[in-house]
Amino acid sequence: MSESVVESQGLDRYECRVCGYVYEPTKGDSKEEVPAGTPFTELASSWRCPVCGARTSQFENIGPTGKASGFESNLGYGIGVNKLTPAQKNLLIFGGLALGFLLFMSLYGLK
């Protein structure tokens, strides 16, 4: 396994399967005084979810921030939308809605 793959896995976010809390290594955990930049794999064995108290075994790796969601094998399907990050998808959806609303409102100017 290459060194870059190992390092990127260290900064992956982990989601609690019990309550949905997401541990982000770039932010750390201020409640338990875990400094920012601490990978999930390096958390103390006594660390618990700050919301529900679940153990680290109840967390699931959801990948790094800004990565396209879904399985790698499925990202090539569709018309390119599968490769968009969640932020890009939100911009596309809500931008389209705003544009449609503006076009609809412009109809009031017609006489």
C-alpha positions in Angstrom: 0.0 0.0 0.0 1.4 3.4 -0.9 2.2 6.1 1.7 -0.3 8.6 0.2 -3.2 6.1 0.5 -2.3 5.4 4.2 -2.1 9.2 4.9 -5.4 10.0 3.2 -7.1 7.2 5.2 -5.8 8.9 8.4 -7.8 12.0 7.7 -11.0 10.3 6.8 -14.1 11.3 8.6 -16.0 8.7 10.7 -19.7 8.6 11.3 -21.3 7.2 14.4 -23.8 4.5 13.4 -25.9 5.1 16.5 -26.5 8.8 16.4 -25.0 10.1 13.1 -22.2 12.3 14.7 -19.3 12.8 12.3 -15.8 12.9 13.8 -13.7 15.2 11.6 -10.0 14.9 12.2 -9.4 18.5 11.0 -11.5 19.8 13.9 -10.8 17.2 16.6 -13.0 17.0 19.6 -13.1 20.0 22.0 -15.3 18.1 24.6 -12.7 15.4 25.1 -9.7 17.8 24.4 -8.7 15.9 21.3 -6.5 18.3 19.2 -7.3 19.1 15.6 -5.4 16.9 13.2 -5.8 13.7 15.2 -6.8 10.8 13.0 -9.6 8.6 14.1 -7.3 5.6 14.3 -5.1 7.4 16.8 -7.9 8.2 19.3 -7.6 6.8 22.8 -9.4 3.5 23.4 -11.4 5.3 26.1 -12.7 7.9 23.7 -16.5 7.8 23.2 -18.9 9.6 20.9 -19.5 13.1 22.4 -23.2 12.9 21.5 -24.4 9.4 22.5 -21.3 7.8 24.2 -20.9 5.0 21.6 -17.5 3.2 21.4 -15.2 3.7 18.4 -16.2 0.3 17.1 -19.7 1.8 16.3 -18.1 4.3 13.8 -17.9 3.8 10.1 -15.4 5.4 7.7 -17.2 7.8 5.3 -14.1 9.1 3.6 -12.5 12.6 3.4 -14.4 15.9 3.1 -15.2 17.0 -0.4 -14.9 13.5 -2.0 -17.6 12.3 -4.4 -20.0 10.0 -2.5 -20.7 6.5 -3.7 -18.7 3.5 -4.8 -15.7 4.1 -6.9 -16.9 1.7 -9.5 -20.2 3.6 -10.0 -18.6 7.1 -10.4 -18.2 6.7 -14.1 -22.0 6.2 -14.8 -24.5 8.9 -15.5 -23.8 12.2 -17.3 -21.0 13.2 -15.1 -23.1 14.0 -12.1 -21.8 11.0 -10.1 -18.3 12.6 -10.0 -19.6 15.8 -8.3 -18.9 16.4 -4.7 -21.9 17.0 -2.4 -21.3 20.7 -2.4 -21.2 20.8 -6.2 -24.5 18.8 -6.3 -26.1 21.2 -4.0 -25.0 24.1 -6.1 -26.4 22.5 -9.2 -29.7 21.6 -7.6 -30.4 24.9 -5.8 -28.9 27.0 -8.6 -31.3 25.3 -11.1 -34.2 25.9 -8.7 -33.2 29.6 -8.3 -32.9 30.0 -12.1 -36.3 28.4 -12.6 -37.9 30.7 -10.0 -36.4 33.8 -11.7 -37.7 32.6 -15.1 -41.1 32.0 -13.6 -41.1 35.5 -11.9 -40.1 37.1 -15.2 -43.4 36.0 -16.8 -45.1 38.6 -14.7 -43.3 41.3 -16.8 -44.9 40.1 -20.0 -48.1 41.9 -21.1 
